[in-house]
Structures are given as structure tokens and as C-alpha cells.
Amino acid sequence: MSTFGLIQLFIILIYFAIPALVLYFILKLAIKNAIKELKDENIL
């Protein structure tokens, strides 16, 4: 019974971790591009 709970917990972690990682990389790229554009326009 405990192994089933452990597997279920692992699946839930993966279920939440994948969208979080995708969101993290999208935000990272967006911020990187925004900073690059601001530097090109001599704002930063």
C-alpha cells in the first residue's frame, strides 16, 4: 500500500514540475530578450 502512495506522490510531483520548468524557461528567455532590447535602445 505504501508503494502505491509513493508512486502516486511521484506522479503528482512530475505533473506539477514539468509545467513549472516550462514556465521557468519561457520567463527566463523573455527576460533575457527584454534586457537585450533595452540595452540595444540604451535604456539600461
PDB file of N, CA, C and O in Angstrom:
ATOM      1  N   MET A   1       0.830  -1.205   0.000  1.00  0.00           N
ATOM      2  CA  MET A   1       0.000   0.000   0.000  1.00  0.00           C
ATOM      3  C   MET A   1       0.867   1.259   0.000  1.00  0.00           C
ATOM      4  O   MET A   1       0.530   2.239  -0.665  1.00  0.00           O
ATOM      5  N   SER A   2       1.968   1.244   0.731  1.00  0.00           N
ATOM      6  CA  SER A   2       2.829   2.426   0.815  1.00  0.00           C
ATOM      7  C   SER A   2       3.536   2.702  -0.518  1.00  0.00           C
ATOM      8  O   SER A   2       3.799   3.856  -0.857  1.00  0.00           O
ATOM      9  N   THR A   3       3.841   1.637  -1.273  1.00  0.00           N
ATOM     10  CA  THR A   3       4.495   1.840  -2.571  1.00  0.00           C
ATOM     11  C   THR A   3       3.551   2.539  -3.541  1.00  0.00           C
ATOM     12  O   THR A   3       3.988   3.367  -4.340  1.00  0.00           O
ATOM     13  N   PHE A   4       2.269   2.217  -3.481  1.00  0.00           N
ATOM     14  CA  PHE A   4       1.283   2.867  -4.341  1.00  0.00           C
ATOM     15  C   PHE A   4       1.204   4.354  -4.029  1.00  0.00           C
ATOM     16  O   PHE A   4       1.129   5.182  -4.936  1.00  0.00           O
ATOM     17  N   GLY A   5       1.220   4.688  -2.747  1.00  0.00           N
ATOM     18  CA  GLY A   5       1.190   6.088  -2.324  1.00  0.00           C
ATOM     19  C   GLY A   5       2.430   6.830  -2.766  1.00  0.00           C
ATOM     20  O   GLY A   5       2.357   7.996  -3.153  1.00  0.00           O
ATOM     21  N   LEU A   6       3.564   6.165  -2.713  1.00  0.00           N
ATOM     22  CA  LEU A   6       4.837   6.758  -3.128  1.00  0.00           C
ATOM     23  C   LEU A   6       4.839   7.028  -4.632  1.00  0.00           C
ATOM     24  O   LEU A   6       5.283   8.085  -5.080  1.00  0.00           O
ATOM     25  N   ILE A   7       4.341   6.065  -5.403  1.00  0.00           N
ATOM     26  CA  ILE A   7       4.259   6.226  -6.861  1.00  0.00           C
ATOM     27  C   ILE A   7       3.302   7.366  -7.208  1.00  0.00           C
ATOM     28  O   ILE A   7       3.579   8.177  -8.092  1.00  0.00           O
ATOM     29  N   GLN A   8       2.186   7.416  -6.508  1.00  0.00           N
ATOM     30  CA  GLN A   8       1.197   8.471  -6.726  1.00  0.00           C
ATOM     31  C   GLN A   8       1.801   9.846  -6.423  1.00  0.00           C
ATOM     32  O   GLN A   8       1.585  10.800  -7.170  1.00  0.00           O
ATOM     33  N   LEU A   9       2.544   9.943  -5.347  1.00  0.00           N
ATOM     34  CA  LEU A   9       3.211  11.192  -4.965  1.00  0.00           C
ATOM     35  C   LEU A   9       4.213  11.610  -6.038  1.00  0.00           C
ATOM     36  O   LEU A   9       4.299  12.786  -6.390  1.00  0.00           O
ATOM     37  N   PHE A  10       4.966  10.644  -6.553  1.00  0.00           N
ATOM     38  CA  PHE A  10       5.960  10.891  -7.601  1.00  0.00           C
ATOM     39  C   PHE A  10       5.293  11.404  -8.876  1.00  0.00           C
ATOM     40  O   PHE A  10       5.792  12.332  -9.515  1.00  0.00           O
ATOM     41  N   ILE A  11       4.161  10.794  -9.244  1.00  0.00           N
ATOM     42  CA  ILE A  11       3.412  11.220 -10.433  1.00  0.00           C
ATOM     43  C   ILE A  11       2.896  12.645 -10.251  1.00  0.00           C
ATOM     44  O   ILE A  11       2.954  13.446 -11.184  1.00  0.00           O
ATOM     45  N   ILE A  12       2.397  12.965  -9.074  1.00  0.00           N
ATOM     46  CA  ILE A  12       1.906  14.322  -8.791  1.00  0.00           C
ATOM     47  C   ILE A  12       3.053  15.325  -8.879  1.00  0.00           C
ATOM     48  O   ILE A  12       2.878  16.414  -9.426  1.00  0.00           O
ATOM     49  N   LEU A  13       4.221  14.972  -8.349  1.00  0.00           N
ATOM     50  CA  LEU A  13       5.398  15.849  -8.430  1.00  0.00           C
ATOM     51  C   LEU A  13       5.778  16.123  -9.879  1.00  0.00           C
ATOM     52  O   LEU A  13       6.038  17.270 -10.246  1.00  0.00           O
ATOM     53  N   ILE A  14       5.814  15.084 -10.704  1.00  0.00           N
ATOM     54  CA  ILE A  14       6.144  15.240 -12.127  1.00  0.00           C
ATOM     55  C   ILE A  14       5.082  16.101 -12.809  1.00  0.00           C
ATOM     56  O   ILE A  14       5.398  16.971 -13.621  1.00  0.00           O
ATOM     57  N   TYR A  15       3.817  15.845 -12.468  1.00  0.00           N
ATOM     58  CA  TYR A  15       2.688  16.571 -13.051  1.00  0.00           C
ATOM     59  C   TYR A  15       2.793  18.073 -12.805  1.00  0.00           C
ATOM     60  O   TYR A  15       2.413  18.870 -13.663  1.00  0.00           O
ATOM     61  N   PHE A  16       3.307  18.464 -11.637  1.00  0.00           N
ATOM     62  CA  PHE A  16       3.473  19.890 -11.322  1.00  0.00           C
ATOM     63  C   PHE A  16       4.841  20.427 -11.748  1.00  0.00           C
ATOM     64  O   PHE A  16       4.963  21.609 -12.071  1.00  0.00           O
ATOM     65  N   ALA A  17       5.859  19.583 -11.754  1.00  0.00           N
ATOM     66  CA  ALA A  17       7.220  20.031 -12.062  1.00  0.00           C
ATOM     67  C   ALA A  17       7.402  20.382 -13.534  1.00  0.00           C
ATOM     68  O   ALA A  17       8.070  21.367 -13.851  1.00  0.00           O
ATOM     69  N   ILE A  18       6.823  19.598 -14.437  1.00  0.00           N
ATOM     70  CA  ILE A  18       7.009  19.844 -15.873  1.00  0.00           C
ATOM     71  C   ILE A  18       6.458  21.211 -16.294  1.00  0.00           C
ATOM     72  O   ILE A  18       7.192  21.971 -16.926  1.00  0.00           O
ATOM     73  N   PRO A  19       5.206  21.564 -15.980  1.00  0.00           N
ATOM     74  CA  PRO A  19       4.730  22.909 -16.351  1.00  0.00           C
ATOM     75  C   PRO A  19       5.527  24.014 -15.666  1.00  0.00           C
ATOM     76  O   PRO A  19       5.739  25.073 -16.256  1.00  0.00           O
ATOM     77  N   ALA A  20       5.970  23.786 -14.437  1.00  0.00           N
ATOM     78  CA  ALA A  20       6.764  24.788 -13.718  1.00  0.00           C
ATOM     79  C   ALA A  20       8.101  25.016 -14.424  1.00  0.00           C
ATOM     80  O   ALA A  20       8.539  26.158 -14.562  1.00  0.00           O
ATOM     81  N   LEU A  21       8.745  23.947 -14.867  1.00  0.00           N
ATOM     82  CA  LEU A  21      10.014  24.066 -15.598  1.00  0.00           C
ATOM     83  C   LEU A  21       9.816  24.776 -16.927  1.00  0.00           C
ATOM     84  O   LEU A  21      10.615  25.635 -17.298  1.00  0.00           O
ATOM     85  N   VAL A  22       8.752  24.423 -17.648  1.00  0.00           N
ATOM     86  CA  VAL A  22       8.454  25.060 -18.934  1.00  0.00           C
ATOM     87  C   VAL A  22       8.238  26.556 -18.725  1.00  0.00           C
ATOM     88  O   VAL A  22       8.774  27.381 -19.466  1.00  0.00           O
ATOM     89  N   LEU A  23       7.453  26.894 -17.716  1.00  0.00           N
ATOM     90  CA  LEU A  23       7.177  28.300 -17.398  1.00  0.00           C
ATOM     91  C   LEU A  23       8.464  29.034 -17.033  1.00  0.00           C
ATOM     92  O   LEU A  23       8.672  30.174 -17.448  1.00  0.00           O
ATOM     93  N   TYR A  24       9.326  28.380 -16.257  1.00  0.00           N
ATOM     94  CA  TYR A  24      10.604  28.966 -15.852  1.00  0.00           C
ATOM     95  C   TYR A  24      11.468  29.305 -17.065  1.00  0.00           C
ATOM     96  O   TYR A  24      12.025  30.400 -17.147  1.00  0.00           O
ATOM     97  N   PHE A  25      11.579  28.364 -18.007  1.00  0.00           N
ATOM     98  CA  PHE A  25      12.410  28.606 -19.187  1.00  0.00           C
ATOM     99  C   PHE A  25      11.817  29.683 -20.088  1.00  0.00           C
ATOM    100  O   PHE A  25      12.559  30.479 -20.663  1.00  0.00           O
ATOM    101  N   ILE A  26      10.480  29.721 -20.221  1.00  0.00           N
ATOM    102  CA  ILE A  26       9.829  30.760 -21.023  1.00  0.00           C
ATOM    103  C   ILE A  26      10.083  32.131 -20.406  1.00  0.00           C
ATOM    104  O   ILE A  26      10.423  33.079 -21.114  1.00  0.00           O
ATOM    105  N   LEU A  27       9.919  32.238 -19.094  1.00  0.00           N
ATOM    106  CA  LEU A  27      10.161  33.514 -18.408  1.00  0.00           C
ATOM    107  C   LEU A  27      11.623  33.933 -18.528  1.00  0.00           C
ATOM    108  O   LEU A  27      11.923  35.107 -18.746  1.00  0.00           O
ATOM    109  N   LYS A  28      12.533  32.967 -18.385  1.00  0.00           N
ATOM    110  CA  LYS A  28      13.963  33.246 -18.488  1.00  0.00           C
ATOM    111  C   LYS A  28      14.305  33.818 -19.864  1.00  0.00           C
ATOM    112  O   LYS A  28      15.032  34.805 -19.975  1.00  0.00           O
ATOM    113  N   LEU A  29      13.771  33.183 -20.910  1.00  0.00           N
ATOM    114  CA  LEU A  29      14.005  33.667 -22.274  1.00  0.00           C
ATOM    115  C   LEU A  29      13.390  35.040 -22.488  1.00  0.00           C
ATOM    116  O   LEU A  29      14.005  35.901 -23.118  1.00  0.00           O
ATOM    117  N   ALA A  30      12.189  35.256 -21.972  1.00  0.00           N
ATOM    118  CA  ALA A  30      11.504  36.540 -22.131  1.00  0.00           C
ATOM    119  C   ALA A  30      12.286  37.662 -21.454  1.00  0.00           C
ATOM    120  O   ALA A  30      12.442  38.743 -22.023  1.00  0.00           O
ATOM    121  N   ILE A  31      12.774  37.410 -20.251  1.00  0.00           N
ATOM    122  CA  ILE A  31      13.541  38.419 -19.503  1.00  0.00           C
ATOM    123  C   ILE A  31      14.864  38.701 -20.220  1.00  0.00           C
ATOM    124  O   ILE A  31      15.286  39.852 -20.330  1.00  0.00           O
ATOM    125  N   LYS A  32      15.511  37.641 -20.706  1.00  0.00           N
ATOM    126  CA  LYS A  32      16.776  37.782 -21.430  1.00  0.00           C
ATOM    127  C   LYS A  32      16.587  38.652 -22.677  1.00  0.00           C
ATOM    128  O   LYS A  32      17.389  39.546 -22.943  1.00  0.00           O
ATOM    129  N   ASN A  33      15.528  38.386 -23.431  1.00  0.00           N
ATOM    130  CA  ASN A  33      15.247  39.168 -24.637  1.00  0.00           C
ATOM    131  C   ASN A  33      14.881  40.601 -24.302  1.00  0.00           C
ATOM    132  O   ASN A  33      15.281  41.523 -25.014  1.00  0.00           O
ATOM    133  N   ALA A  34      14.132  40.802 -23.239  1.00  0.00           N
ATOM    134  CA  ALA A  34      13.737  42.155 -22.826  1.00  0.00           C
ATOM    135  C   ALA A  34      14.964  42.974 -22.440  1.00  0.00           C
ATOM    136  O   ALA A  34      15.078  44.138 -22.823  1.00  0.00           O
ATOM    137  N   ILE A  35      15.881  42.375 -21.688  1.00  0.00           N
ATOM    138  CA  ILE A  35      17.108  43.072 -21.277  1.00  0.00           C
ATOM    139  C   ILE A  35      17.953  43.412 -22.508  1.00  0.00           C
ATOM    140  O   ILE A  35      18.518  44.502 -22.602  1.00  0.00           O
ATOM    141  N   LYS A  36      18.033  42.468 -23.448  1.00  0.00           N
ATOM    142  CA  LYS A  36      18.797  42.698 -24.679  1.00  0.00           C
ATOM    143  C   LYS A  36      18.210  43.873 -25.467  1.00  0.00           C
ATOM    144  O   LYS A  36      18.951  44.720 -25.966  1.00  0.00           O
ATOM    145  N   GLU A  37      16.888  43.924 -25.577  1.00  0.00           N
ATOM    146  CA  GLU A  37      16.232  45.019 -26.296  1.00  0.00           C
ATOM    147  C   GLU A  37      16.454  46.353 -25.596  1.00  0.00           C
ATOM    148  O   GLU A  37      16.691  47.367 -26.254  1.00  0.00           O
ATOM    149  N   LEU A  38      16.381  46.361 -24.278  1.00  0.00           N
ATOM    150  CA  LEU A  38      16.607  47.601 -23.526  1.00  0.00           C
ATOM    151  C   LEU A  38      18.047  48.079 -23.688  1.00  0.00           C
ATOM    152  O   LEU A  38      18.295  49.280 -23.797  1.00  0.00           O
ATOM    153  N   LYS A  39      18.995  47.143 -23.705  1.00  0.00           N
ATOM    154  CA  LYS A  39      20.402  47.512 -23.902  1.00  0.00           C
ATOM    155  C   LYS A  39      20.616  48.084 -25.302  1.00  0.00           C
ATOM    156  O   LYS A  39      21.377  49.036 -25.477  1.00  0.00           O
ATOM    157  N   ASP A  40      19.944  47.502 -26.301  1.00  0.00           N
ATOM    158  CA  ASP A  40      20.060  47.995 -27.680  1.00  0.00           C
ATOM    159  C   ASP A  40      19.518  49.414 -27.813  1.00  0.00           C
ATOM    160  O   ASP A  40      20.006  50.198 -28.626  1.00  0.00           O
ATOM    161  N   GLU A  41      18.515  49.737 -27.017  1.00  0.00           N
ATOM    162  CA  GLU A  41      17.914  51.075 -27.061  1.00  0.00           C
ATOM    163  C   GLU A  41      18.579  52.039 -26.073  1.00  0.00           C
ATOM    164  O   GLU A  41      18.107  53.160 -25.884  1.00  0.00           O
ATOM    165  N   ASN A  42      19.669  51.601 -25.446  1.00  0.00           N
ATOM    166  CA  ASN A  42      20.440  52.408 -24.484  1.00  0.00           C
ATOM    167  C   ASN A  42      19.611  52.884 -23.288  1.00  0.00           C
ATOM    168  O   ASN A  42      19.870  53.954 -22.738  1.00  0.00           O
ATOM    169  N   ILE A  43      18.626  52.098 -22.894  1.00  0.00           N
ATOM    170  CA  ILE A  43      17.835  52.426 -21.698  1.00  0.00           C
ATOM    171  C   ILE A  43      18.575  51.916 -20.463  1.00  0.00           C
ATOM    172  O   ILE A  43      18.579  52.565 -19.417  1.00  0.00           O
ATOM    173  N   LEU A  44      19.198  50.752 -20.597  1.00  0.00           N
ATOM    174  CA  LEU A  44      19.982  50.193 -19.483  1.00  0.00           C
ATOM    175  C   LEU A  44      21.455  50.481 -19.692  1.00  0.00           C
ATOM    176  O   LEU A  44      22.283  50.095 -18.867  1.00  0.00           O
TER     177      LEU A  44
END
